[in-house]
Amino acid sequence: MEQKVICGIEGVGIYGVISILICFTFFTGTFLWVVSLKKNYLKHMEDLPLDGSEKNSTDKNQPTTL
C-alpha cells in the first residue's frame, strides 16, 4: 500500500537525491572541520579532563577545607 502511495507522488525520486546530498555535505564539512583543527587546540582539549588546577565548586565528592 505504501509503495502505491509513494509512487503516486510526482517527482518522488528527487527526495532521495536531496537526502544523499545533505548527508554528504554534512559529513564532508565535518571532516574538513576536523582536519583543519590546530594541534595545540587538540592537545589543550585532550588535557582538560585531567587538569587539576581548577576546582569545581559544585563537586560534592571533594572534601571542604575550613
C-alpha positions as CSV (number, residue, x, y, z in Angstrom):
1,M,0.0,0.0,0.0
2,E,2.8,2.5,0.9
3,Q,4.5,1.7,-2.3
4,K,1.5,2.8,-4.3
5,V,1.2,6.0,-2.3
6,I,4.9,6.8,-2.7
7,C,4.9,6.0,-6.4
8,G,1.9,8.3,-6.9
9,I,3.8,11.4,-5.7
10,E,5.1,13.5,-8.5
11,G,8.9,13.8,-8.6
12,V,9.5,11.4,-5.6
13,G,12.9,10.4,-7.0
14,I,14.4,13.8,-6.2
15,Y,13.9,13.3,-2.4
16,G,16.4,10.5,-2.3
17,V,19.0,12.6,-4.2
18,I,18.4,15.6,-1.9
19,S,18.8,13.5,1.2
20,I,22.1,11.9,0.0
21,L,23.4,15.4,-0.9
22,I,22.5,16.8,2.5
23,C,24.2,13.8,4.2
24,F,27.3,14.0,2.0
25,T,27.6,17.8,2.6
26,F,27.3,17.4,6.3
27,F,29.9,14.7,6.7
28,T,32.3,16.4,4.2
29,G,32.0,19.6,6.2
30,T,32.6,17.8,9.5
31,F,35.7,16.0,8.0
32,L,37.1,19.3,6.8
33,W,36.5,20.9,10.2
34,V,38.3,18.1,12.0
35,V,41.2,18.2,9.6
36,S,41.6,22.0,10.0
37,L,41.8,21.9,13.8
38,K,45.1,23.1,15.2
39,K,47.3,20.6,17.1
40,N,47.7,22.9,20.0
41,Y,43.9,23.2,20.4
42,L,43.5,19.4,20.3
43,K,46.2,19.0,22.9
44,H,44.5,21.5,25.1
45,M,41.1,19.8,24.8
46,E,42.8,16.4,25.4
47,D,44.3,17.6,28.7
48,L,41.2,19.4,30.0
49,P,39.6,16.4,31.8
50,L,42.9,15.6,33.6
51,D,43.7,19.2,34.5
52,G,43.6,19.5,38.3
53,S,44.4,23.2,38.5
54,E,40.8,24.4,38.7
55,K,38.3,23.2,41.3
56,N,34.7,22.7,40.5
57,S,32.6,24.4,43.2
58,T,29.7,22.1,42.7
59,D,31.7,18.9,43.2
60,K,30.2,17.2,46.2
61,N,32.9,14.5,46.4
62,Q,35.8,16.9,47.3
63,P,36.4,17.5,51.0
64,T,35.8,21.0,52.1
65,T,38.7,22.7,53.8
66,L,38.0,25.2,56.6
